Amino acid sequence: EVITFSEADYEGVRLPHYDPVVVTLLVELFTMKRILIDSGSSADILYKHAFDQLRIPTDQLKPVKTPLIGFAGETIHPLGSINLSVVVGTTPCQTQVEMT
């Protein structure tokens, strides 16, 4: 499903802009608000606080050896990776995908 924006979506936005997009998603039947979409990032990051709220046992995390460079330039070692079901959109324009 293609995501598009109309002129109404630009109301109040000063152009040109390079702001990130923030959305709400349904992740493992839990509504997550303020999901940051940064088109320059190559990683889907879920902070531990949000992971804890999903109530998924940490033993389901798969080990990850590659560190990430944080938003402030610091090195971060992920706790692991996991595949989660994510629902995007609302009926009838809705899709379910699995994300790592």
C-alpha positions in Angstrom: 0.0 0.0 0.0 1.4 3.4 -1.0 1.5 6.1 1.6 0.9 9.6 0.2 0.5 13.1 1.7 -1.8 15.8 0.4 -1.5 19.6 0.6 -3.6 19.5 3.8 -0.8 17.5 5.5 1.6 20.3 4.9 -0.5 22.9 6.8 1.8 24.8 9.2 5.0 23.2 7.8 7.7 25.5 6.7 9.2 24.2 3.4 11.7 22.9 2.6 11.8 20.7 5.7 13.8 17.7 6.8 11.7 16.8 9.8 11.2 13.1 10.7 7.8 11.6 10.4 6.1 10.3 13.6 3.3 7.7 13.4 1.3 5.3 15.6 1.6 1.5 15.0 0.1 -1.6 16.4 3.0 -3.8 17.5 2.2 -7.3 18.8 -1.4 -6.0 19.6 0.1 -3.1 21.6 -0.5 0.4 20.3 2.8 2.3 20.1 2.6 6.1 19.7 5.3 8.4 18.6 7.1 6.0 16.3 9.9 8.0 14.7 10.5 7.3 11.0 14.0 8.5 10.0 14.6 7.7 6.3 18.4 8.1 6.9 18.4 5.2 9.4 19.1 1.6 8.4 17.9 0.1 11.8 14.5 -0.4 13.4 15.1 0.3 17.0 12.8 -0.5 19.9 13.9 1.0 23.3 14.0 -1.4 26.3 11.2 0.5 28.1 8.9 -0.1 25.1 10.1 -3.8 24.8 9.3 -4.3 28.5 5.8 -3.0 28.0 5.2 -5.6 25.3 5.8 -8.3 28.1 7.9 -10.5 25.8 10.4 -12.6 27.6 14.0 -11.4 27.0 15.0 -15.0 26.3 13.3 -14.6 22.9 15.9 -12.0 21.9 18.5 -13.3 19.4 22.1 -12.2 20.1 23.4 -9.3 18.0 27.2 -8.7 17.7 27.1 -5.5 15.7 27.0 -2.3 17.7 24.9 0.7 16.7 26.1 4.3 16.5 23.6 6.3 18.7 21.8 9.5 17.8 24.5 11.5 19.7 27.4 9.5 18.1 27.9 7.1 21.0 28.3 3.4 20.5 25.4 1.3 21.7 25.4 -2.5 22.1 21.8 -3.8 21.4 20.3 -6.3 23.8 19.4 -8.5 20.8 17.0 -8.7 17.9 13.5 -10.0 17.6 10.8 -10.4 14.9 7.6 -8.6 15.8 4.2 -8.4 14.0 3.4 -4.8 13.1 0.0 -3.5 11.8 0.1 -0.4 9.7 -2.9 1.7 8.8 -6.6 1.2 9.4 -9.2 -0.8 7.6 -9.6 -1.0 4.6 -6.1 0.4 4.0 -4.3 -1.8 6.4 -1.4 -4.2 6.2 0.4 -6.5 8.6 4.2 -7.0 8.3 6.9 -8.7 10.3 9.8 -6.5 11.3 13.1 -7.3 13.0 
